[in-house]
Amino acid sequence: MRIARFTVGDEPTYGVVGGSDGDQIVASVVGDPLYSGVELTGEQFPLDDVRLLAPVIPRSKVVGIGRNYAAHAAELGNEAPTEPLVFLKPNTSVIGPFDPIVYPAQSSDVHFEGELAVVIGRICRDLPLERAGEVIYGYTVGNDVTARDLQRTDGQWARAKGFDSFCPLGPWIETDLDPSDVTVTTDLNGVRKQSASTSLMLHDVAAILAHVTSFMTLLPGDVVLTGTPEGVGPMQPGDDVSVTVDGIGTLTNQVVARD
């Protein structure tokens, strides 16, 4: 099932996306299905007639995992970590499909990082590996935008990864996905820059969630970014960046200069 958050007016609502490519519809549901389940209202809209929003706004946090693909760690001159390398992005960094990524004045080296993102559906702490699937609501596409120069100079990653608009998510949540071997790709202005299977992750989804919850409680609606493959690179104002995860869809945003 594909769960979207969208608007056809002023009020955001949730819906289920269905239909074939080119003829998709979104059927609105009552409330937030993450908390209240899926109850259709009877209203339907052509997907092309709605504005898609970030499918989830984390109530507490976005958890990122760094250097989770060996080739990506190597391309930046880093060693692959022996356990998941965890950082946080504020929920104010989240934007949706086609929302602008704002290039901050403090940086001159902003990079795209296409990723598979996990949406948490249940409160969890000290999660056993074998029970990871029980707490996952679904999966979406993420772009862990990073000011690479600030990441190098600050010595920690809060500012480099925490600017407003530095966490695009979308286009929707896919609740039925096997994350063990799906391809993540990133295109910049139509040119392929990243392409790798999640099977190459050093730490799979279950291992990531078990590690994170060994010291931090995850709440419903929290998002966990699972790391980016090799091929990251700079973006400039005016660029279009599209991240695709097979089985989910494509998330596209344009980079704009800050006013």
C-alpha positions, 0 to 999 in steps of 0.5 A: 500500500502506498500512503501519501500526504497531499493537499488539494487546498489549504489542509493537508490530508492523507490518502492511498495511491492506486492505479496504473502509471499515468492514470493514478488516483489518490483516495483520501482517508480519515486522519493519519493512517500511521495512528488511526489505520486506513479508513477511506472517506470516499473522495478520490482525486487524480494524482496529477491534480494534487500537491504531494507533501512530505509523507511524514513529518517526524514528531521527534527526529530523523536518524541518519546512518553515515558511511553505510556503503563501503564504496561511499566511505572510501570515496570520501577517504573514510574507513567503513565503520564497524557498527552503524554511525549515527547522527540526527537531523532536525524534523525542521529539515524535512520537505516534500516532493518538488519543494526547493532545497535551499542552498545556504549562504554558509556553504559552497559545497552542498551534496546530494545523498540518495537513500532508502528511508524507514518510517517507524510505526511503533514505539521501540527500545532495545529492539531484537534483530528478529523483531525489526519488521514489527516496528516498521510502518513502511519505507520512503525515499530520502535525500540526506542533503549535506554541506560537505565543507561544513561537515569537514570544518565543524568536526560534527554534523549537526549544521552540515546536515541540519539546515532547513530543507536538507531532508527531502522525503517522498513521494509516499510511504510504501508499506509493502517492501523487502528492503534487502535488495532494492536499487537506489539511484540519483540523477542530477539534471537527468544524468545518473550519479548514484546507483547501487543495491541496498544489498551492499549496505554494511548494516542492514535495516534490522541491524540499524534499528537494533543498534539505534534502539539500544540507546535511543527510543524510536517513536511512531513517525520517526524516520531512519535514513539508511545511508547513501551509496557512492557517487555523491557530489555537489549541487548548485542553484538551478539543479534538479535532483531526483532520487529513486528507490525501486519499489517505491518511486522517485523524489525530485527537488530543485536547488535554489539560492537563499533569498 
